[in-house]
């Protein structure tokens, strides 16, 4: 599966500066990437698979735009765990850091935890709260969706 190219169909953010340059990477530093521009559709996923993959109450992701994303080094060290054909998680095969979500052959989202600095955006929703960890209580006022938000599914 060749999933190192970001998804060209990711929507543009509104109200987020397009000249923001962000860098990120994995825990061991073997994989590095750069994004020139905004991140979109930032949200916290509480599904059981994201919880297990991150070892946390949820994973926080943002959509990326292909023309504004590039691997700086280590893309040959990327691996993917597919949960269904063409969809799963991208991670560093050395340290295991979660880096994003490959979707039908292209990297479509990144994990906000893999960024080096403040991306200037914040989560706008919680998804898959129907399967959230029983021990975690959502205490913010963000919208909560039992599964996918209306009109948005992979």
N, C-alpha and C positions, 0 to 999 in steps of 0.2 A: 504494500500500500504506500503510495507516495503522497503523504499528507503534510509535507512541510511548507506548502504554498497556502497562504491564507485565502479565505473565501472572498471572491470578488463581489458577492451580492450582499455583503453586510451593510446595513443602513448607516447613514451619516448622523452624527449627533447634532442637536441644535443647542445653541447657547454655550458650547464648549469650544475654546480656542483651537483653531486648526493648526497653529504653529507650535504646539506643545511637542517636545521631543522627550521620549521616555525610553529608558533601557531597563532590562531585566535579565534574569537567568535563573539557573538552578543553584542548589545549595553548594555543590562542590566547585562551581565556577566553570565547568567544562563547556556548558552551553550558555550562550549570550544572544540576546536579540535587541532590536531597536524598533520603536514605533515613532513615526513623525505624524502627529495629528491626534484627533480625538478618539476616545473609546466610546462605545455605545452600548445600550441595553445592559447596564450594570445591575447585577442582582445576586442574591444569596440563594443557592440551591440546597434544599434540605433532604433531597432524595437519599435513600439508603445507600446507593452506590457512591454518590459524592461523599457522604459521611465516611464511608469505609475507605475510599481512596485518599481522602485528606486526613483521616484520623481525627476528625473534628465534628462539631455540630452541623457545619455546612461548608460549602465551597463558594467562594465569591469569584464571579466571572464577568468578563466584558467582551463584547463583540469587537472585532478588529476589521480594518479595511486593508485589502491585499496590497494596494499600491503604496501604502504607508508603513508596511511591515517588512523587516528583513532579519534574517539570521546573521549574526556577526561571527559566530564560531560555534562549532560543535553540533551542527545539524545532523552529522553522521552518527551522533550518539543518541539521537532521539529514538524512542521506542513507542509503540502504541499498544494499549490493551483495548481490544474491541469488545463491546458489550453486545453489539449486534452488527451485522455487516456494514462496514464503513463508518461506524459511530463508536466513540469510546473516549479514552484519555491518552494524551501525549505526555511522556515523562522522560527524564534523563535515565539512561540505562546504567549509569555509574552510581548516582546517589538516590535515585528514585523520585526526585522532585517533580511534582505535577506542574506542567507548563501550559496546558490548554486542552482544547477539545477538537480532535479531528472529526470532520463531518463529511462523509462521502468524498474522501480524497484530498480535502483541504483543511488547513487549520482555520477554524472559524471563530474561536474564542480563546482568550488567555486568562490565566488565573491572576487576579490582582495581587495575591501574595508573592508572586514571582517578580514583581516590579521593584526597582531600587528606590524609588521616591514616590511622593504623592502624585497620583495621576490627575488630580484636579476634578475628579468625578467621585460620586458616592453611590452606593447601592440605592436603587429606587423601588425594590420589591423583594419579596420572599416567594420562592416557588417550591412546589412539592412539599408544602407544610403538612399535607396529609400523611406523610411518612417521616416527619421530623423526629429527632431523638426525644424520647419521653422525658429525659433528664434536663432538656434545654427549654427555657421559656423565652419566647420572643417578646421583648419589652419595648420595641420602638413602634412608631405609628405607620410604618411602611405598609403598603398593600400586601395582603397574604393570599396566595393562590394555592388551592388544594393540589392541583397538578400544574399543567401549562397555563399561562395567562390566555385569555380569549384571543383567538386568531394567531397564536404563535406556538408552533410545535416543530420539532425537528423532523 
